[in-house]
Amino acid sequence: MFSHMDLKLTILFIGFVFGNFVTAFFVSKLYTDKKPTEFGSKNAGTANVGAVLGKKAGFLVSLGDVLKTVIAIVLTWYLFPEIPQPLITLYAGIGLVVAHNFPFWQNFKGGKGVAVTGIVAILYNWQVAIPVLLVALIIMIITKNLTIPPLFAITAITIIAFIINHDFEAFILMAILSALMYNRFWLDIQDIIHGRAKEVDVLKSVKQKYQKK
């Protein structure tokens, strides 16, 4: 018989395996010989690939990241019914994000894990995550900043979910996910502090898109 800790470590490993499928590298291969870490902001994520290779490429990256996250978590829900689903979600989620951010087959240079973490948060507690993510979207539109919204969202979800559920283990796991995101955004945080942050006008981009049609 396996202990619950053994099962949780297995769930973490399954998430890690799926997380190493960093979609940006495969999509970039379809469009160019370069890796996403070799162009633009050098981030293996939706924003960088979309900005350099086009919106369709960006959409494919986002879709792939969402699918791998959902598949990994739903699979572990099915395989380990003896573990509460919220905890399964977070253990698999940590494995996913660690591998996505630091894929061993790409010299540990991956994405920032925003989409992956967002889906993990929704599957963990959608009642908290969805309203917070909507607020984060509003913050992004107002501030024209791509760093503050995800950091606000992961921090708020971690705190609010703990206040509601009083689950200390889940709180620690969410804190780990938060730490992973803060780590990947550290240079961006420094840019904000020193006034070097780039502005991204989401509404303007949307308007320009529809004006061209």
C-alpha positions as CSV (number, residue, x, y, z in Angstrom):
1,M,0.0,0.0,0.0
2,F,1.2,3.5,-0.9
3,S,1.0,6.3,1.6
4,H,-0.8,9.5,0.8
5,M,2.6,11.2,0.5
6,D,3.8,8.6,-2.0
7,L,0.6,9.3,-4.1
8,K,1.1,13.1,-3.9
9,L,4.7,12.8,-5.1
10,T,3.5,10.6,-7.9
11,I,0.9,13.2,-8.8
12,L,3.6,15.9,-8.7
13,F,5.7,13.7,-11.1
14,I,2.9,13.2,-13.6
15,G,2.4,17.0,-13.6
16,F,6.1,17.4,-14.2
17,V,6.1,15.1,-17.2
18,F,3.2,16.9,-18.8
19,G,4.7,20.3,-18.0
20,N,7.8,19.6,-20.0
21,F,5.7,19.8,-23.1
22,V,6.3,23.5,-23.6
23,T,4.0,24.3,-26.5
24,A,5.9,27.5,-27.5
25,F,8.9,25.4,-28.7
26,F,6.9,23.2,-31.0
27,V,4.8,26.1,-32.4
28,S,8.0,28.1,-33.0
29,K,9.4,25.1,-34.9
30,L,6.4,25.2,-37.2
31,Y,7.0,28.9,-38.1
32,T,10.8,29.3,-37.8
33,D,14.0,27.5,-37.0
34,K,14.5,29.6,-33.9
35,K,13.5,28.7,-30.4
36,P,11.2,31.2,-28.6
37,T,14.0,31.9,-26.2
38,E,16.0,33.2,-29.1
39,F,13.7,36.0,-30.3
40,G,11.6,38.9,-28.9
41,S,11.5,38.9,-25.1
42,K,13.1,35.5,-25.1
43,N,10.2,34.0,-23.2
44,A,8.7,30.7,-24.2
45,G,5.1,31.9,-23.8
46,T,2.0,33.1,-25.6
47,A,2.8,36.8,-25.5
48,N,6.2,36.5,-27.0
49,V,5.3,34.0,-29.7
50,G,2.2,35.9,-30.6
51,A,4.0,39.2,-30.8
52,V,6.8,37.9,-33.1
53,L,5.1,35.1,-35.1
54,G,1.5,36.3,-35.1
55,K,-1.7,35.9,-33.3
56,K,-2.4,32.5,-34.7
57,A,0.9,31.2,-33.4
58,G,0.2,32.8,-30.0
59,F,-3.3,31.2,-29.9
60,L,-1.7,27.7,-30.6
61,V,0.7,28.2,-27.8
62,S,-2.0,29.2,-25.4
63,L,-4.3,26.3,-26.5
64,G,-1.5,23.8,-26.1
65,D,-0.6,25.0,-22.6
66,V,-4.3,24.9,-21.5
67,L,-4.8,21.4,-22.9
68,K,-1.7,19.9,-21.3
69,T,-2.7,21.4,-17.9
70,V,-6.3,20.1,-18.1
71,I,-5.3,16.7,-19.3
72,A,-2.7,16.2,-16.6
73,I,-5.0,17.3,-13.8
74,V,-8.1,15.4,-15.0
75,L,-6.0,12.3,-15.4
76,T,-4.7,12.5,-11.9
77,W,-8.2,13.1,-10.6
78,Y,-9.1,9.8,-12.2
79,L,-6.0,7.9,-11.1
80,F,-6.0,9.0,-7.4
81,P,-9.6,9.3,-6.2
82,E,-8.4,8.8,-2.6
83,I,-6.8,12.2,-2.5
84,P,-9.1,15.3,-2.4
85,Q,-9.4,16.9,-5.8
86,P,-8.2,20.4,-4.8
87,L,-5.0,18.9,-3.4
88,I,-4.5,16.7,-6.5
89,T,-4.9,19.9,-8.6
90,L,-2.3,21.8,-6.7
91,Y,0.3,19.0,-6.6
92,A,-0.1,18.3,-10.3
93,G,-0.1,22.0,-10.9
94,I,3.2,22.6,-9.1
95,G,4.8,19.8,-11.2
96,L,3.3,21.4,-14.4
97,V,4.5,24.9,-13.6
98,V,8.0,23.8,-12.5
99,A,8.6,21.8,-15.7
100,H,6.9,24.5,-17.9
101,N,9.1,27.2,-16.4
102,F,12.3,25.2,-16.3
103,P,12.1,22.4,-18.9
104,F,15.2,20.1,-18.5
105,W,15.3,19.4,-22.3
106,Q,15.7,23.1,-23.0
107,N,18.5,23.9,-20.5
108,F,15.8,24.9,-18.0
109,K,14.7,27.9,-20.0
110,G,10.9,27.9,-20.4
111,G,7.9,30.2,-20.0
112,K,6.5,32.2,-17.1
113,G,3.6,29.8,-16.5
114,V,0.9,32.4,-16.6
115,A,-1.6,30.3,-18.6
116,V,-0.8,27.1,-16.8
117,T,-1.1,28.7,-13.4
118,G,-4.3,30.3,-14.3
119,I,-5.9,27.0,-15.4
120,V,-4.6,25.3,-12.2
121,A,-6.2,28.0,-10.1
122,I,-9.5,27.7,-11.9
123,L,-9.5,23.9,-11.5
124,Y,-8.5,24.3,-7.9
125,N,-11.2,26.7,-6.9
126,W,-13.2,28.3,-9.8
127,Q,-15.5,30.2,-7.5
128,V,-12.5,32.3,-6.3
129,A,-10.3,32.2,-9.3
130,I,-12.7,33.3,-12.0
131,P,-13.8,36.6,-10.3
132,V,-10.2,37.4,-9.3
133,L,-9.0,36.7,-12.9
134,L,-11.7,39.1,-14.2
135,V,-10.4,41.8,-11.8
136,A,-6.9,41.1,-13.0
137,L,-8.0,41.6,-16.6
138,I,-9.5,45.0,-15.7
139,I,-6.2,45.9,-13.9
140,M,-4.3,44.9,-17.1
141,I,-6.5,47.2,-19.2
142,I,-6.2,50.1,-16.8
143,T,-2.5,49.8,-16.1
144,K,-1.5,48.6,-19.6
145,N,0.9,46.3,-17.7
146,L,1.4,42.5,-18.2
147,T,3.3,41.9,-14.9
148,I,1.0,43.3,-12.2
149,P,-2.2,41.4,-13.1
150,P,-0.9,37.8,-12.9
151,L,1.0,38.6,-9.7
152,F,-2.1,40.2,-8.2
153,A,-4.2,37.2,-9.3
154,I,-2.1,34.5,-7.8
155,T,-1.6,36.4,-4.6
156,A,-5.3,37.2,-4.2
157,I,-6.5,33.6,-5.0
158,T,-4.0,32.2,-2.5
159,I,-5.2,34.4,0.3
160,I,-8.9,34.4,-0.4
161,A,-9.1,30.6,-0.9
162,F,-7.3,30.1,2.5
163,I,-9.7,32.5,4.2
164,I,-12.7,30.6,2.8
165,N,-11.5,27.0,3.1
166,H,-9.0,27.1,6.0
167,D,-6.9,24.4,4.3
168,F,-3.3,25.0,5.4
169,E,-1.8,22.3,3.0
170,A,-3.6,23.9,0.0
171,F,-2.4,27.3,1.2
172,I,1.3,26.1,1.3
173,L,0.9,24.6,-2.2
174,M,-0.6,27.9,-3.5
175,A,2.2,29.8,-1.9
176,I,4.7,27.7,-3.8
177,L,2.9,28.4,-7.1
178,S,3.0,32.1,-6.1
179,A,6.7,31.9,-5.4
180,L,7.3,30.3,-8.8
181,M,5.4,33.1,-10.6
182,Y,7.2,35.9,-8.6
183,N,10.5,34.2,-9.5
184,R,9.8,34.3,-13.2
185,F,8.6,37.9,-13.1
186,W,11.4,39.1,-10.9
187,L,13.2,41.1,-13.7
188,D,9.8,42.6,-14.8
189,I,9.2,43.7,-11.2
190,Q,12.6,45.4,-11.2
191,D,11.6,47.2,-14.5
192,I,8.4,48.5,-12.8
193,I,10.4,49.7,-9.8
194,H,12.8,51.5,-12.0
195,G,10.2,52.9,-14.4
196,R,11.3,50.7,-17.4
197,A,8.1,48.7,-17.7
198,K,6.6,48.5,-21.2
199,E,3.0,49.4,-21.7
200,V,0.6,47.2,-23.6
201,D,-2.7,48.7,-24.7
202,V,-5.0,45.7,-24.9
203,L,-8.1,47.7,-25.9
204,K,-6.2,49.5,-28.6
205,S,-5.0,46.2,-30.1
206,V,-8.5,44.8,-30.1
207,K,-9.9,47.9,-31.8
208,Q,-7.2,47.9,-34.5
209,K,-8.0,44.2,-35.1
210,Y,-11.7,44.9,-35.8
211,Q,-11.0,48.0,-37.8
212,K,-8.9,45.9,-40.2
213,K,-11.9,43.6,-40.8
